[in-house]
Amino acid sequence: MSKFIPKDKYFHRAKRNGYRARSAYKLKEIQEKLKLIRKGDKILDLGCAPGSFLQVLSEIVGAEGVVIGIDILPIVRLPQKNVVAIQGDIREIDIEELHILYAPGGFDVITCDISPNLSGIREVDNRNVGELFVAVENVVEKTLKVGGHLILKAFFSDDFKIIKSKLANLFRTVSTFKPVASRSASSEIYLVAVEKT
Ligand SMILES: C[S@@+](CC[C@H](N)C(=O)[O-])C[C@H]1O[C@@H](n2cnc3c(N)ncnc32)[C@H](O)[C@@H]1O
């Protein structure tokens, strides 16, 4: 049986302020602290449904910027003109086409808030996390510009250290960030990789 999680202040705050999910506040915290995303940036958001990251990103990049979101699930259309949401699996999507169409010079920042479906079976979950990371790595290598940044939700899986060290080979610095808005009981943690080399 799944554990009951009460709706907390971030859930209510998101509802009041028109954000589609409480995750909006996790991204806001990362941005307030690190200021990696700038006005006019081209951003790719992996695992974007229901769309609260897209809403926050849209506000930050403004009219000159563009935000492309991908999710396996359908995304209810957002009114923001600088947002394009595409339904697709990041392990299968034609990333070259997306790249050429929306960011021929490369994306400035990639955010990835994907949550794999966790089964509770350790080997299965480790394999899923591993597979998703390979897909993210491929997208980062092909579409993130040199000097661009990655904000990636990770879980404390067996592969956490391996994922962190693989990113350390691709970026100038990699650090961890646990937003206050992230439930303390959750094993999620964000890896912030700065300046692709
Ligand atoms: C926590 S939600 C993202 C919330 C989002 N950042 C927001 O602020 O609204 C995680 C998402 O990852 C998506 N996802 C899981 N596996 C995926 C895959 N292989 N490709 C694309 N999206 C995936 C799920 O469908 C789910 O919508």
PDBQT file of the ligand as one rigid body, heavy atoms in Angstrom, charges set to zero:
ROOT
HETATM    1  C1  LIG A 201       7.864  14.774 -11.568  1.00  0.00    +0.000 C 
HETATM    2  S1  LIG A 201       7.166  14.750 -13.179  1.00  0.00    +0.000 S 
HETATM    3  C2  LIG A 201       7.771  16.255 -13.857  1.00  0.00    +0.000 C 
HETATM    4  C3  LIG A 201       7.128  17.487 -13.279  1.00  0.00    +0.000 C 
HETATM    5  C4  LIG A 201       7.478  18.725 -14.092  1.00  0.00    +0.000 C 
HETATM    6  N1  LIG A 201       8.868  19.103 -13.920  1.00  0.00    +0.000 N 
HETATM    7  C5  LIG A 201       6.634  19.899 -13.690  1.00  0.00    +0.000 C 
HETATM    8  O1  LIG A 201       7.207  20.822 -13.096  1.00  0.00    +0.000 OA
HETATM    9  O2  LIG A 201       5.442  19.905 -13.984  1.00  0.00    +0.000 OA
HETATM   10  C6  LIG A 201       8.107  13.541 -14.008  1.00  0.00    +0.000 C 
HETATM   11  C7  LIG A 201       7.705  13.324 -15.451  1.00  0.00    +0.000 C 
HETATM   12  O3  LIG A 201       8.655  12.467 -16.084  1.00  0.00    +0.000 OA
HETATM   13  C8  LIG A 201       7.958  11.871 -17.182  1.00  0.00    +0.000 C 
HETATM   14  N2  LIG A 201       8.743  10.774 -17.775  1.00  0.00    +0.000 N 
HETATM   15  C9  LIG A 201       9.076   9.576 -17.217  1.00  0.00    +0.000 A 
HETATM   16  N3  LIG A 201       9.799   8.836 -18.083  1.00  0.00    +0.000 NA
HETATM   17  C10 LIG A 201       9.939   9.585 -19.220  1.00  0.00    +0.000 A 
HETATM   18  C11 LIG A 201      10.585   9.364 -20.488  1.00  0.00    +0.000 A 
HETATM   19  N4  LIG A 201      11.214   8.210 -20.739  1.00  0.00    +0.000 N 
HETATM   20  N5  LIG A 201      10.516  10.336 -21.431  1.00  0.00    +0.000 NA
HETATM   21  C12 LIG A 201       9.844  11.492 -21.178  1.00  0.00    +0.000 A 
HETATM   22  N6  LIG A 201       9.216  11.752 -20.007  1.00  0.00    +0.000 NA
HETATM   23  C13 LIG A 201       9.256  10.829 -19.036  1.00  0.00    +0.000 A 
HETATM   24  C14 LIG A 201       6.646  11.435 -16.538  1.00  0.00    +0.000 C 
HETATM   25  O4  LIG A 201       5.655  11.192 -17.503  1.00  0.00    +0.000 OA
HETATM   26  C15 LIG A 201       6.338  12.638 -15.626  1.00  0.00    +0.000 C 
HETATM   27  O5  LIG A 201       5.435  13.530 -16.230  1.00  0.00    +0.000 OA
ENDROOT
TORSDOF 0
